[in-house]
Amino acid sequence: MTSADLAAYARDGFLVLEGFVPPSECDALQMRAAELVAGFVPGPAHTAFSTRDQRHARDLYFRESGGAVRFFVEEGAPDRLNKIGHALHDLDPVFERFSRHRRFGDLARRLGLVEPLLLQSMYLFKHAHVGAEVDWHQDATYLRTDPPSVTGFWIALDDADRDNGCLMALPGAHRGPLRQWFGYEGEELVTRTLDPAPWPEAEPVALEARRGTLIVLHGLLPHASTPNRSPRPRHAYSLHLIDGRAEYATDNWLQRPDLPLRGF
Ligand SMILES: O=C(O)CCC(=O)C(=O)O
């Protein structure tokens, strides 16, 4: 990463680093994800959501997933997986080795995280034809620290373009406020509006990325992704890091009471 890259990141709130991950490592993650899927047995949280007990099971399955390896289905296509999350980087040996490679630690420090900690990991499938869109959001909505520090490392495991649902971003909009927060109010998980300011008028850009590209996302950058309307999959692996010096909100949705956070 050059000083021009750092300046572009400060200006835009994202950075596209092509060729950051070698193809052999993309292969290894895809093979491991396929093994995990082959061993996955759907439970009560995956069956019909009609009864109260099933809704409760699904809710608990999500709430505990910050410290677990859990499988989430596409809302519109319940026989297809949307993602696996959210502690692959701690609990699966292949994802752990990959995620703790020093190239990610070095990059995080160069981006200004003094004590980078790995908080969340997701294997994102975005299957051909059925992978759904992801709405505009800021990652700090889900992973809030004071001061804000969450930083996303999104890795394309397939070529990603407008047709198969690449990331979209609003350049420079990371300089605005955090709009919403998602977390606990007592026992309830709620979304609270912190600042009603609309997203700025900036023209969204499509962050098309070849396989092996790493996209760095500032935690306040509004980003989204389009549905996969193509016959091609769009797999990606996403890591979210925070700075250990910042205070992690104790009412964020993602809590890991039995799994202390680790760095590199
Ligand atoms: O891959 C996607 O479609 C969205 C991912 C995302 O929003 C993230 O990793 O923060």
The ligand as a Gaussian input file, in Angstrom:
#p B3LYP/6-31G(d) Opt

LIG

0 1
 O      -20.828000      -8.740000       0.321000
 C      -21.858000      -8.051000       0.416000
 O      -22.753000      -8.127000      -0.395000
 C      -22.005000      -7.062000       1.548000
 C      -20.891000      -7.175000       2.539000
 C      -20.856000      -6.107000       3.571000
 O      -21.685000      -5.250000       3.647000
 C      -19.728000      -6.117000       4.506000
 O      -18.897000      -7.032000       4.465000
 O      -19.649000      -5.167000       5.333000

